[in-house]
Amino acid sequence: MGYLKYTQYVYIAFAVFFIYDGVTKLNEGNVNYPLSFLIAGMAIFMFFFRRRFTKRFDDRNKKQ
């Protein structure tokens, strides 16, 4: 169960990759750059969601 605390950082890595991909596509004039930024935004949202969920789960276990 300890590895689940670190998997949330995978979402940040995906976000960085897709932001880089979006900027590269934007500079090349590719039409699909908004999709990369959308995926990056979703990855950032998932990072904070998982972080909050993990903290809530840990707090609940400490009370018991």
C-alpha positions in Angstrom: 0.0 0.0 0.0 3.0 2.3 0.4 3.6 2.6 -3.3 0.2 4.3 -3.8 1.6 7.4 -2.1 4.2 7.8 -4.8 2.0 7.0 -7.9 0.3 10.4 -7.7 3.6 11.9 -8.9 3.3 10.0 -12.2 0.4 12.3 -13.0 2.8 15.3 -12.7 5.3 13.6 -15.0 2.5 13.1 -17.6 1.4 16.7 -17.2 5.0 18.0 -17.9 5.3 15.7 -20.9 2.0 16.8 -22.4 2.7 20.5 -21.7 6.0 20.0 -23.6 4.2 18.2 -26.4 1.5 20.9 -26.6 4.1 23.7 -26.8 6.0 21.8 -29.5 2.8 21.2 -31.5 1.8 24.9 -31.1 5.2 26.1 -32.4 5.0 23.7 -35.4 1.5 24.9 -36.3 -0.1 21.6 -35.6 -3.9 21.7 -35.1 -4.0 19.1 -32.3 -2.2 21.2 -29.7 -5.3 21.8 -27.5 -5.7 18.1 -26.9 -2.2 18.0 -25.3 -3.1 20.9 -23.0 -6.4 19.3 -22.1 -4.7 16.0 -21.2 -2.1 18.0 -19.1 -4.9 19.8 -17.3 -6.6 16.5 -16.5 -3.3 15.0 -15.2 -2.8 18.0 -12.9 -6.4 17.6 -11.7 -5.8 13.9 -11.0 -2.6 14.7 -9.1 -4.5 17.0 -6.7 -7.5 14.6 -6.5 -5.3 11.6 -5.6 -3.3 13.7 -3.1 -6.5 14.8 -1.3 -7.9 11.3 -1.4 -4.7 9.7 0.0 -4.6 12.3 2.8 -8.2 11.7 3.7 -7.6 7.9 3.7 -4.5 8.3 6.0 -6.4 10.6 8.4 -9.2 8.1 8.6 -6.8 5.3 9.4 -5.1 7.3 12.1 -8.4 7.9 13.9 -9.1 4.1 14.1 
